[in-house]
Amino acid sequence: MIIISRCPYRISLLGGGSDLDWFVKENNYGICLGYSLSKYTYIVINQLSSRAKRGILNYSSREEYSKINEIAHPLLRAALEELNISDLLEISSFGYASRGSGLGGSSSFLLAILKGLFKIKNEELSNYDLAYLASNIEIKKLKKPIGRQDHFIASGGDISCFKFLNNNDTVEKINLNLSKEMFLKKLTEKLYLIPSFVSRSADKVLYKLKESSSANDELLEIRNISEKFIKSNENREHVIEETFNNCVRDSWEIKKNMTGVMSGILNDQYKELQKLPLNWIRLLGAGSGGFFLISTKLDNQTTEEELSKLGMKDFFQASMSQSGLEIIHDC
């Protein structure tokens, strides 16, 4: 049996950081707004015959195993342990985003693995439940200092908004009004991602953030800013646009001055991008590397021409994926 699963990466628009468990515990809840990106992690799982002596794992490295506890890759080991799969497997991963890209790569990777493994077992879990399971594996079992937005935004597809409660780690989906949803979908057609070509460990950045004496107050302000947009009942598109752009700019002004977010080379790239007529610009993920996300006042063709003139390389449109976590091949 060969199973192919895929999971999109995610783009965080508002509220990022307030989904961290330590913040939620201290402030009762966190909130996030984002969408799934039309770039994916693909996982191929081949169930080996009973005569096989070793399982094979291909990711950025290659390893073989006969028992789960021999597996070096923590996410693969934890996923197989969680589902108690003793049969030997051949698992290969393919993805667009590297580790440390700020696009939720590790969460996308784990979600795609879990989706495929449940299919191998002829069991099915909703994407919401898989997001909950994956976030618990990374945060509770592996003690990673990340938040939960990556798992929930990526797994569901489309535009999504979530509230993270300090009540048995409850996660509630927030329904946006139709006018805001339509605006955001149109917006994603004009957003661009520009790689900084700086990779970093999100875990290290987030550990430093937690230790910062000002982090709680800064994230609280970011949460409050996001709620200005999310809770608004406005239906006029130009007012929705103005409110959203202001909220993204205000959030970024706080985030860019937080511990570990910006560095010398990132500041240089940031200044170059500011030469464009921007609605806003922000660095995705925990900071210290990854991708810049920009919204310009130009049409797409002109935006791409201007980015090329600035010497920016490998940029691409940050279009939305309507499908979330899914099985795309089963035979």
Residue pairs with C-beta under 8 A, 6 or more apart in sequence:
1 46
1 47
1 120
1 330
1 331
2 44
2 45
2 46
2 47
2 329
2 330
2 331
3 43
3 44
3 45
3 116
3 119
3 120
3 327
3 329
3 330
4 42
4 43
4 44
4 45
4 116
4 327
4 328
4 329
4 330
5 42
5 43
5 45
5 112
5 113
5 115
5 116
5 119
5 325
5 326
5 327
5 328
6 40
6 41
6 42
6 43
6 112
6 325
6 326
6 328
7 40
7 41
7 108
7 109
7 111
7 112
7 115
7 154
7 155
7 324
7 325
7 326
8 36
8 37
8 38
8 39
8 40
8 108
8 154
8 157
8 321
8 323
8 324
8 325
9 36
9 37
9 39
9 40
9 41
9 96
9 97
9 101
9 103
9 104
9 105
9 108
9 154
10 34
10 35
10 36
10 37
10 103
10 104
10 107
10 108
10 149
10 150
10 153
10 154
11 34
11 35
11 36
11 37
11 103
11 153
11 188
11 191
11 284
11 293
11 318
12 32
12 33
12 34
12 149
12 153
12 284
12 285
13 33
13 34
13 35
13 184
13 248
14 31
14 32
14 33
14 34
14 225
14 226
14 229
14 230
14 247
14 248
14 251
15 30
15 31
15 32
15 33
15 149
15 222
15 223
15 226
15 230
15 251
16 32
16 34
16 147
16 149
16 222
16 251
16 255
17 23
17 30
17 147
17 209
17 218
17 219
17 222
17 255
18 24
18 27
18 30
18 31
18 32
18 147
18 164
18 219
18 220
18 222
18 223
18 226
19 30
19 31
19 32
19 147
19 148
19 149
19 162
19 164
20 30
20 145
20 146
20 147
20 206
20 210
20 219
21 139
21 147
21 148
21 169
22 145
22 210
23 30
23 216
23 219
23 220
24 30
24 164
24 165
24 166
25 166
26 216
27 166
27 216
27 219
27 220
27 223
28 165
28 166
29 163
29 164
29 165
29 166
30 147
30 163
30 164
30 223
31 161
31 162
31 163
31 164
31 174
31 223
31 226
31 227
31 230
32 147
32 149
32 152
32 153
32 161
32 162
32 164
32 226
33 159
33 160
33 161
33 226
33 229
33 230
34 149
34 153
34 159
34 160
34 161
35 153
35 158
35 159
35 160
35 184
35 188
35 320
35 321
36 153
36 154
36 156
36 157
36 158
36 160
36 320
36 321
36 323
36 324
37 103
37 318
37 319
37 320
37 321
38 319
38 320
38 321
39 96
39 97
39 103
39 321
40 95
40 96
40 108
40 112
40 321
41 93
41 94
41 95
41 96
41 97
41 105
41 108
41 109
41 111
41 112
42 93
42 94
42 95
42 112
43 91
43 92
43 93
43 94
43 109
43 112
43 113
43 115
43 116
44 91
44 92
44 93
44 94
45 89
45 90
45 91
45 116
45 117
45 119
45 120
46 89
46 90
46 91
47 87
47 89
47 120
48 55
48 87
48 88
48 89
48 90
52 88
53 66
53 88
54 64
54 65
54 66
54 88
55 64
55 65
55 66
55 88
55 89
55 90
55 91
56 62
56 63
56 64
56 89
56 90
56 91
57 63
57 64
57 65
57 71
57 73
57 76
57 90
57 91
57 92
58 90
58 91
58 92
58 93
59 73
59 76
59 92
59 93
60 99
61 72
61 73
63 71
63 72
63 73
65 71
65 88
66 88
68 77
68 80
68 81
68 85
68 86
69 77
71 77
71 80
74 142
75 106
75 109
75 110
75 113
75 137
75 138
75 142
76 91
76 113
78 137
78 141
78 142
79 110
79 113
79 114
79 117
79 137
80 89
80 117
82 114
82 133
82 137
82 141
83 114
83 117
83 118
83 121
85 117
85 120
85 121
87 120
89 120
91 113
91 116
93 109
93 112
93 113
95 105
95 108
95 109
97 103
97 105
97 108
98 105
98 199
99 105
99 106
99 199
100 199
100 200
100 201
100 202
100 289
100 290
101 195
101 199
101 284
101 285
101 289
101 290
101 291
102 202
102 283
102 284
102 285
102 286
102 287
102 289
102 290
102 291
103 284
103 285
103 290
103 291
104 149
104 150
104 151
104 153
104 154
104 285
106 138
106 144
106 146
106 150
107 134
107 135
107 138
107 146
107 150
107 151
107 154
108 150
108 154
110 134
110 137
110 138
110 151
111 130
111 131
111 134
111 151
111 154
111 155
111 325
112 325
114 125
114 130
114 133
114 134
115 130
115 325
115 326
115 327
116 327
118 124
118 125
118 130
119 327
119 330
125 133
127 155
127 156
127 324
127 325
128 152
128 155
128 156
128 171
128 173
130 155
130 325
131 148
131 151
131 152
131 154
131 155
131 156
131 171
131 325
132 151
132 169
132 171
134 151
134 155
135 148
135 150
135 151
135 152
136 169
138 144
138 146
138 151
139 146
139 148
144 203
145 203
145 206
145 207
145 210
146 202
146 203
146 206
147 164
148 162
148 164
148 169
148 171
149 162
149 164
152 160
152 162
152 171
153 160
153 162
154 324
154 325
155 324
155 325
156 173
156 324
156 325
157 321
157 322
157 323
157 324
157 325
158 320
158 321
158 322
158 324
159 176
159 181
159 184
159 185
159 188
159 320
160 173
161 173
161 174
161 175
161 176
161 230
162 171
162 172
162 173
162 174
163 171
163 172
163 173
163 174
164 170
164 171
165 171
165 172
174 230
176 184
176 230
177 233
177 235
179 234
179 235
179 236
179 237
179 240
180 229
180 232
180 234
180 240
182 237
183 237
183 240
183 241
183 244
184 244
185 320
187 244
187 295
188 318
188 319
188 320
189 300
189 317
189 319
189 320
190 295
190 296
190 299
190 300
190 303
191 293
191 294
191 295
191 317
191 318
191 319
192 293
192 294
192 296
192 303
192 304
192 307
192 315
192 316
192 317
192 318
193 284
193 291
193 292
193 293
193 315
193 316
193 317
193 318
194 269
194 273
194 291
194 292
194 294
194 307
194 312
194 315
195 290
195 291
195 313
195 314
195 315
196 265
196 266
196 269
196 283
196 289
196 290
196 291
196 292
198 263
198 265
198 266
198 288
198 289
198 290
199 289
199 290
200 286
200 287
200 288
200 289
200 290
202 285
202 286
204 260
205 260
205 261
205 286
205 287
205 288
206 286
208 259
208 260
209 215
209 258
209 259
209 260
209 286
211 259
212 258
212 259
214 258
214 259
215 258
215 259
218 254
218 255
218 258
221 254
222 251
222 254
222 255
225 247
225 250
225 251
225 254
226 247
226 251
228 243
228 247
229 243
229 244
229 247
232 240
232 243
234 240
234 243
245 279
245 280
245 295
248 280
248 282
248 295
249 280
251 282
252 280
252 281
252 282
252 283
255 261
255 282
255 283
255 287
256 262
256 282
256 283
258 287
260 286
260 287
260 288
261 283
261 286
261 287
261 288
262 270
262 283
262 287
262 288
263 288
266 283
266 288
266 289
269 292
270 281
270 283
270 292
272 310
272 311
272 312
273 281
273 292
273 294
273 310
273 312
274 281
275 310
276 294
276 296
276 298
276 303
276 306
276 307
276 310
277 296
277 297
277 298
278 294
278 295
278 296
278 297
279 295
279 296
279 297
280 294
280 295
281 292
281 293
281 294
281 295
282 292
282 293
283 290
283 291
283 292
283 293
284 290
284 291
284 292
284 293
285 291
293 318
296 303
296 306
298 306
300 317
304 315
307 315
